[in-house]
């Protein structure tokens, strides 16, 4: 019924009873992802090279993306599109149309790689996959020293609680743009109970704050009356 599924190396290798599949992806998912495994190599760091047909935002043809743990080669089905290859030219990431949506299979662990290494190439690939799937960024942080600013939210139809964490050792001047499905009427600092200034923009608000080193800021947003 539409949407995008993304899988990583050796998906459905075993079934619910622990038996290995004769084909990987198993459990019929080879038809969904449009490819099957031919070779698997354990590696410390995988290198995926963006293919000419990829058309992934922010990634150029021939650019290298870092993965982790495995380099799994695929034999794509007819009609599947190769998004990335390994240095030897073998398919490393495949996209397949299925039903009203699509499925993308990567022959490595992208999420694990980014969690461990924070490689910019891996980050851009994950963002590109989200963008091409129609995912819109709900929160954007900008400003001097904001690389280590983390934003979390608790959301309900009546209000939102915004938690801002600074993991940095220095102060940061943060501009936090947040998508809100309703018009914000009031913002309140929950520690001081004082009003917080904000700027309205299309589809949301922007909060500005100088975050102290290792600081935490909690803001409650209420809808306009």
Buried (B, 14 or more C-beta within 10 A) or exposed (E): EEEBBBBBBBBBBEEEEEEEBEEBBBBEBBBBBBBBBEEBEEEEBBBBBBBEEBBBEEBEEEBBBBBBBBBBBBBBBEEBBBBBBBEEEBBBBBBBEBEEBBBBBBBBBBBBBBEBBEBEBBBBBBBBBBBBBEEEEEBEBEBEBBEBBEBEEEEEEEBBBBBBBBEBEEBBEBBBBBBBEBEBEBBBBBEEEEEBEBEEEEEBBBBEBBBEEEBEBBBBBBBEE
